[in-house]
Amino acid sequence: MNNAKRLMRASGAIFMVSFMLVYTCAEAYGHDNSYKAAPALVVAASAVPDTKPPETPGGLAVTNKTCTSVSLSWTASYDNTGVKGYQVYRDGKKIVSTTRTSYTNRDLVPGRKYAYAVKAYDAAGNLSESSATLNVTTISDVHPPKAPAALRASSSTCTSVTLTWEPSTDDTGVKGYEIYRNGSKIASTSATSYVRKGLTPGQSYSFHVRAYDIAGNYSEQSNGVFAATTPDTTAPSSPAGLKASSVAETEVSLTWTASSDNVKVKGYEIFCDGAIIGTTSKTSYTRKSLIPGKSYVYTVRALDLVGNKSAHSAPLKVTTSKDVQAPTAPTGLKVKSVNGSSVSLTWSPSTDNTKIQGYDIYCNGIKIATTTRTSRTVKNPTGLGVGVFWVKAYDLGNNWSASSNFVTVITP
């Protein structure tokens, strides 16, 4: 049965080729027997894909090593279509591809252990198995760099110093430099210059530099140098645009435009009626516990890092809102004790939309005392006899509450 099927397929193929040849001849001569150019007969052959990987590279070995490099070589792999190249791995990660059977890995750390392996690949991208892993330790570096020379301060401003020095030398290469100010490390750089910013104007600093290599060996310190920032004698500009952003019975919020300075504005001083009342680093300030319906005159001035002060801003007159709301009447007035003509009174506090300033105490219609507390010992102004007491609260706007409850005391 299988042979019959194969025979039928073969016969079909022969028929198709014969048909194509007859068709070609017919087209060549045409129906009128005149000659015409026949189209080319194209026969396509299907390519067999390459799925076979190259052989695993062998003989991975070290041909040379230094403090910072490792040279490797290996035996060439075989592949049925030809090896295109090799991938080199270090510590499990591919680091390079090469068409050669050798490679030098540079810029390594002295005295450090590395694990290498190699894989081959062909034009179809088939990758071989990994070679045996080769562990290699670079040669240790125990030689420190030469100390940096000729450290100098090339320029200074109010807040910065620029340092420059001659480059150090090292057997494996200088990795960088550490900069020290007044004995403490402040920065690292790979350059042979450094600008230290954010310094205080008119102040002297000492600097030195040390070099270090890839292995972490440090040189001796360079020559020391003293550098001073230039003094700052320029005051900030005067604050502008002072205004009251909100006004209430006992509170005023002020805002203004930021001042400018050749170095930096540190903050602002706020003045009320000529006297300083506060400082802030912001361009706004809120003053509380004011008296309702009272006028105040405010100014602001800026100061910088060294204390230079600007001129005062233009003055701003602000009047707090009037307070027309009286406090609630004190409650719970009672006699705590009586001693002769002395009477000790207590009561519950009043409430107010602004602030209770105090309490007036009355006896028999006469104000006999004032207090900021909710208790007071008073004397009957008429001496011994009958005394009728009550209390009123008053606020910052001088609004008085209604009278509290009355208490009667008979002193013998």
C-alpha positions as CSV (number, residue, x, y, z in Angstrom):
1,M,0.0,0.0,0.0
2,N,2.8,2.4,1.0
3,N,4.7,1.6,-2.3
4,A,1.5,2.4,-4.3
5,K,1.2,5.8,-2.6
6,R,4.8,6.6,-3.3
7,L,4.3,5.6,-7.0
8,M,1.2,7.8,-7.3
9,R,3.1,10.8,-5.9
10,A,6.0,10.2,-8.2
11,S,3.7,9.9,-11.2
12,G,1.9,13.1,-10.2
13,A,5.3,14.9,-10.0
14,I,6.3,13.6,-13.5
15,F,3.0,14.7,-14.9
16,M,3.4,18.2,-13.5
17,V,6.9,18.5,-14.9
18,S,5.7,17.2,-18.3
19,F,2.8,19.6,-18.3
20,M,5.1,22.6,-17.5
21,L,7.5,21.5,-20.3
22,V,4.5,21.2,-22.8
23,Y,3.2,24.5,-21.7
24,T,6.6,26.1,-22.1
25,C,6.9,24.8,-25.6
26,A,3.5,25.9,-26.5
27,E,4.2,29.4,-25.2
28,A,7.5,29.4,-27.1
29,Y,6.0,28.7,-30.5
30,G,2.4,30.0,-30.0
31,H,-0.7,28.7,-31.5
32,D,0.3,30.1,-35.0
33,N,3.6,28.2,-34.9
34,S,5.5,31.6,-34.6
35,Y,8.4,31.7,-32.2
36,K,8.1,33.4,-28.8
37,A,10.6,33.7,-25.9
38,A,9.8,31.1,-23.3
39,P,9.7,32.1,-19.7
40,A,12.5,30.8,-17.5
41,L,11.7,27.7,-15.5
42,V,12.6,28.2,-11.9
43,V,13.0,25.3,-9.6
44,A,13.2,26.2,-5.8
45,A,15.1,23.9,-3.5
46,S,14.0,24.0,0.2
47,A,16.9,24.7,2.6
48,V,17.5,22.4,5.6
49,P,17.7,24.5,8.9
50,D,20.8,24.4,11.0
51,T,19.9,23.4,14.5
52,K,23.2,21.7,15.5
53,P,25.2,23.8,18.0
54,P,29.0,24.0,17.9
55,E,31.2,21.8,20.0
56,T,32.0,23.1,23.5
57,P,35.2,25.1,23.6
58,G,38.0,23.4,25.5
59,G,41.4,24.2,26.9
60,L,40.4,27.5,28.6
61,A,43.6,28.8,30.2
62,V,45.3,31.9,31.5
63,T,48.1,33.1,29.3
64,N,49.0,36.2,31.4
65,K,47.7,38.2,34.3
66,T,48.5,41.5,36.0
67,C,47.0,43.6,38.8
68,T,44.3,44.8,36.5
69,S,44.0,42.4,33.6
70,V,43.6,38.7,32.7
71,S,44.5,37.2,29.3
72,L,42.7,34.0,28.2
73,S,43.0,31.5,25.4
74,W,41.0,28.3,24.4
75,T,40.9,25.6,21.8
76,A,38.8,26.4,18.6
77,S,35.4,24.6,18.5
78,Y,34.1,22.6,15.5
79,D,30.7,23.2,13.8
80,N,29.0,21.6,10.8
81,T,28.5,25.0,9.1
82,G,31.4,26.8,10.7
83,V,31.9,28.6,14.0
84,K,31.1,32.3,13.8
85,G,32.5,33.5,17.2
86,Y,32.8,33.0,20.9
87,Q,31.1,34.6,23.9
88,V,33.2,35.3,27.0
89,Y,31.5,35.2,30.4
90,R,32.8,36.6,33.7
91,D,31.1,35.7,37.0
92,G,28.1,34.4,35.0
93,K,27.6,37.4,32.8
94,K,28.6,37.9,29.2
95,I,31.2,40.6,28.8
96,V,32.3,40.3,25.2
97,S,31.9,38.5,21.8
98,T,35.0,37.8,19.7
99,T,35.9,35.8,16.5
100,R,39.3,34.9,18.0
101,T,40.3,32.2,20.5
102,S,41.8,34.6,22.9
103,Y,40.8,37.6,24.9
104,T,42.3,40.1,27.4
105,N,39.9,41.4,30.1
106,R,41.2,44.8,31.4
107,D,40.3,47.3,34.2
108,L,40.0,44.6,36.8
109,V,40.4,45.0,40.6
110,P,43.8,43.9,41.9
111,G,43.7,40.8,44.2
112,R,40.2,39.9,43.2
113,K,39.0,36.5,42.1
114,Y,37.0,36.1,38.9
115,A,35.3,33.1,37.2
116,Y,35.5,32.8,33.4
117,A,33.8,30.6,30.8
118,V,33.4,30.6,27.0
119,K,30.7,29.5,24.6
120,A,30.9,29.1,20.8
121,Y,28.1,30.1,18.4
122,D,27.5,29.6,14.7
123,A,25.9,31.7,11.9
124,A,22.4,30.3,12.8
125,G,22.8,31.5,16.4
126,N,23.2,28.1,17.8
127,L,25.1,28.3,21.1
128,S,27.4,25.6,22.5
129,E,27.5,24.4,26.0
130,S,29.7,26.4,28.4
131,S,33.3,25.6,28.8
132,A,34.7,24.5,32.1
133,T,34.8,27.5,34.5
134,L,38.3,28.9,35.1
135,N,38.9,30.8,38.4
136,V,41.5,33.5,38.1
137,T,42.8,35.9,40.8
138,T,44.5,39.1,39.7
139,I,47.8,40.0,41.2
140,S,47.5,42.0,44.5
141,D,48.5,45.7,44.4
142,V,50.3,46.9,47.5
143,H,51.8,50.0,46.0
144,P,50.1,53.3,46.9
145,P,49.9,56.2,44.4
146,K,52.4,59.1,44.7
147,A,51.1,62.0,46.8
148,P,49.4,64.8,44.8
149,A,51.7,67.8,44.5
150,A,51.4,71.6,44.1
151,L,48.0,71.9,45.8
152,R,46.8,75.5,45.5
153,A,43.7,77.7,45.8
154,S,43.4,79.1,42.3
155,S,40.4,81.4,43.0
156,S,37.9,82.3,45.8
157,T,34.5,84.0,46.0
158,C,32.3,84.9,49.0
159,T,31.2,81.3,49.3
160,S,33.5,79.1,47.2
161,V,37.1,78.1,46.9
162,T,38.6,76.4,43.7
163,L,41.5,73.9,44.3
164,T,43.9,72.5,41.7
165,W,46.8,70.1,42.0
166,E,49.3,68.1,39.9
167,P,48.1,64.5,39.0
168,S,49.5,61.6,41.0
169,T,51.0,58.5,39.4
170,D,50.5,54.8,40.2
171,D,51.6,51.4,38.9
172,T,48.0,50.3,38.2
173,G,46.4,53.8,37.6
174,V,45.0,56.5,39.9
175,K,41.3,56.0,40.4
176,G,40.6,59.3,42.1
177,Y,41.3,61.9,44.8
178,E,39.8,62.6,48.2
179,I,39.5,66.3,49.3
180,Y,39.8,67.2,53.0
181,R,38.7,70.5,54.7
182,N,39.9,71.2,58.2
183,G,40.9,67.5,58.5
184,S,37.6,66.0,57.5
185,K,36.8,64.4,54.1
186,I,34.3,66.5,52.1
187,A,34.4,65.0,48.6
188,S,35.9,62.6,46.0
189,T,36.7,63.4,42.4
190,S,38.5,61.8,39.4
191,A,39.7,65.3,38.2
192,T,42.7,67.3,39.4
193,S,40.5,70.2,40.4
194,Y,37.6,70.8,42.8
195,V,35.3,73.7,43.6
196,R,34.0,73.7,47.2
197,K,30.8,75.7,47.5
198,G,28.5,76.8,50.3
199,L,31.3,78.3,52.4
200,T,30.9,81.2,54.8
201,P,32.1,84.6,53.5
202,G,35.3,86.0,55.0
203,Q,36.4,82.7,56.6
204,S,39.6,80.8,56.3
205,Y,39.8,77.0,55.7
206,S,42.6,74.5,55.4
207,F,42.6,71.9,52.6
208,H,44.7,68.8,51.6
209,V,44.2,66.0,49.0
210,R,45.0,62.3,48.9
211,A,45.1,60.0,45.8
212,Y,43.8,56.4,45.7
213,D,44.0,53.5,43.2
214,I,41.7,50.7,42.1
215,A,42.9,48.5,44.9
216,G,42.1,51.0,47.5
217,N,45.7,52.1,48.3
218,Y,45.9,55.7,49.5
219,S,48.8,58.0,49.0
220,E,50.3,60.3,51.5
221,Q,48.5,63.6,51.8
222,S,49.4,66.5,49.6
223,N,50.8,69.8,50.8
224,G,48.3,71.7,52.9
225,V,46.9,75.0,51.7
226,F,44.9,77.7,53.5
227,A,42.2,79.5,51.6
228,A,39.9,82.3,52.6
229,T,36.6,83.3,51.1
230,T,36.2,87.0,50.3
231,P,34.2,89.1,52.8
232,D,30.6,89.9,52.0
233,T,29.8,93.5,52.5
234,T,26.8,93.7,50.2
235,A,23.4,94.0,51.9
236,P,20.3,92.3,50.4
237,S,17.7,94.4,48.5
238,S,14.9,95.9,50.5
239,P,11.7,93.7,50.6
240,A,9.0,95.0,48.3
241,G,5.3,94.6,48.0
242,L,4.5,94.3,51.7
243,K,0.8,93.8,52.2
244,A,-1.8,92.3,54.6
245,S,-3.1,89.1,53.0
246,S,-5.8,88.7,55.8
247,V,-7.0,90.8,58.7
248,A,-9.1,89.7,61.7
249,E,-10.0,91.1,65.1
250,T,-6.8,89.8,66.8
251,E,-4.7,88.6,63.8
252,V,-2.9,90.0,60.8
253,S,-1.1,88.0,58.1
254,L,1.6,89.8,56.1
255,T,3.3,88.8,52.8
256,W,6.0,90.4,50.7
257,T,8.3,89.9,47.7
258,A,11.5,88.0,48.3
259,S,14.7,90.1,48.5
260,S,17.8,89.4,46.4
261,D,21.4,89.1,47.6
262,N,24.9,88.6,46.0
263,V,25.2,85.4,48.2
264,K,22.0,84.3,49.8
265,V,19.2,85.8,51.8
266,K,19.1,84.1,55.2
267,G,15.8,85.5,56.5
268,Y,13.6,88.5,57.4
269,E,13.0,90.7,60.5
270,I,9.5,91.9,61.1
271,F,8.9,95.2,62.9
272,C,5.7,96.6,64.4
273,D,5.5,100.3,65.4
274,G,9.3,100.4,65.2
275,A,10.1,97.4,67.4
276,I,11.2,94.0,66.1
277,I,8.5,91.4,66.8
278,G,9.7,88.3,65.0
279,T,12.0,86.7,62.3
280,T,11.2,84.2,59.5
281,S,13.0,82.5,56.6
282,K,9.7,82.7,54.6
283,T,8.2,85.7,52.8
284,S,5.1,85.7,55.0
285,Y,4.4,86.2,58.7
286,T,1.3,86.0,60.9
287,R,1.0,88.0,64.1
288,K,-1.6,87.0,66.7
289,S,-3.1,88.3,70.0
290,L,-3.7,91.8,68.7
291,I,-6.3,94.2,70.0
292,P,-9.4,94.5,67.9
293,G,-10.0,97.8,66.1
294,K,-6.4,99.0,66.7
295,S,-4.0,100.3,64.0
296,Y,-0.4,99.0,63.7
297,V,2.4,100.0,61.4
298,Y,4.6,97.2,60.0
299,T,7.9,97.1,58.1
300,V,10.2,94.2,57.0
301,R,13.9,94.0,56.3
302,A,16.1,91.2,54.9
303,L,19.4,89.9,56.3
304,D,22.0,87.6,54.6
305,L,24.4,84.9,55.9
306,V,26.9,87.3,57.5
307,G,24.3,89.6,59.0
308,N,24.2,92.3,56.4
309,K,20.7,94.0,56.7
310,S,18.7,95.6,54.0
311,A,16.8,98.9,54.3
312,H,13.3,98.6,55.7
313,S,10.4,98.0,53.4
314,A,7.9,100.7,52.8
315,P,5.7,100.9,56.0
316,L,2.2,99.3,56.0
317,K,-0.5,100.5,58.3
318,V,-3.0,97.8,59.2
319,T,-6.1,98.2,61.4
320,T,-7.5,95.1,63.0
321,S,-11.3,94.4,62.6
322,K,-13.5,95.8,65.4
323,D,-14.9,93.3,67.8
324,V,-18.6,93.9,68.5
325,Q,-19.4,90.6,70.0
326,A,-19.5,90.4,73.8
327,P,-18.3,87.4,75.8
328,T,-20.8,85.0,77.3
329,A,-21.8,85.7,80.9
330,P,-19.8,83.9,83.6
331,T,-21.8,81.0,85.2
332,G,-21.7,79.0,88.4
333,L,-20.7,81.9,90.6
334,K,-20.4,80.6,94.2
335,V,-18.9,81.4,97.6
336,K,-15.9,79.1,98.4
337,S,-15.3,80.5,101.9
338,V,-16.0,83.5,104.1
339,N,-13.6,84.9,106.7
340,G,-14.8,88.0,108.4
341,S,-15.4,90.6,105.7
342,S,-13.3,88.6,103.1
343,V,-15.2,86.5,100.7
344,S,-13.6,83.9,98.4
345,L,-15.5,83.5,95.0
346,T,-15.2,81.1,92.1
347,W,-17.0,80.8,88.8
348,S,-16.9,79.0,85.4
349,P,-15.1,80.8,82.5
350,S,-16.8,82.8,79.8
351,T,-16.2,82.2,76.1
352,D,-15.6,84.8,73.4
353,N,-15.0,85.0,69.6
354,T,-11.6,86.6,70.3
355,K,-10.2,86.3,73.8
356,I,-11.3,86.9,77.3
357,Q,-9.2,89.6,78.8
358,G,-10.5,89.5,82.3
359,Y,-13.4,89.6,84.8
360,D,-14.8,92.5,86.8
361,I,-16.2,91.7,90.3
362,Y,-19.1,93.7,91.7
363,C,-20.6,94.0,95.2
364,N,-23.8,95.8,96.0
365,G,-23.6,97.5,92.5
366,I,-20.0,98.7,92.9
367,K,-17.0,97.3,91.0
368,I,-14.6,96.1,93.7
369,A,-11.9,94.1,91.8
370,T,-10.6,92.8,88.5
371,T,-8.9,89.5,87.7
372,T,-7.8,87.4,84.8
373,R,-8.5,84.2,86.7
374,T,-11.8,82.5,87.5
375,S,-11.5,82.9,91.3
376,R,-10.8,85.8,93.6
377,T,-10.9,86.7,97.3
378,V,-12.5,90.1,97.9
379,K,-13.8,92.2,100.8
380,N,-17.2,93.5,101.3
381,P,-16.8,97.2,100.7
382,T,-19.4,98.0,103.3
383,G,-17.7,95.9,105.9
384,L,-19.8,93.5,107.9
385,G,-23.3,93.0,106.8
386,V,-25.1,91.9,103.6
387,G,-23.1,91.7,100.3
388,V,-24.6,90.8,97.0
389,F,-21.8,89.7,94.5
390,W,-21.8,89.1,90.7
391,V,-19.2,89.0,87.9
392,K,-18.9,90.3,84.3
393,A,-16.4,89.2,81.6
394,Y,-14.7,91.5,79.1
395,D,-12.7,90.8,76.0
396,L,-9.8,92.5,74.1
397,G,-12.3,94.8,72.3
398,N,-13.6,96.0,75.7
399,N,-17.0,94.3,75.2
400,W,-18.6,93.3,78.5
401,S,-20.8,90.3,79.1
402,A,-24.0,90.2,80.9
403,S,-23.8,89.7,84.7
404,S,-23.3,86.3,86.2
405,N,-25.7,84.8,88.7
406,F,-25.9,86.7,92.0
407,V,-24.7,85.3,95.4
408,T,-25.5,86.9,98.7
409,V,-23.1,86.8,101.7
410,I,-24.0,87.9,105.2
411,T,-20.8,88.7,107.2
412,P,-21.3,89.0,110.9
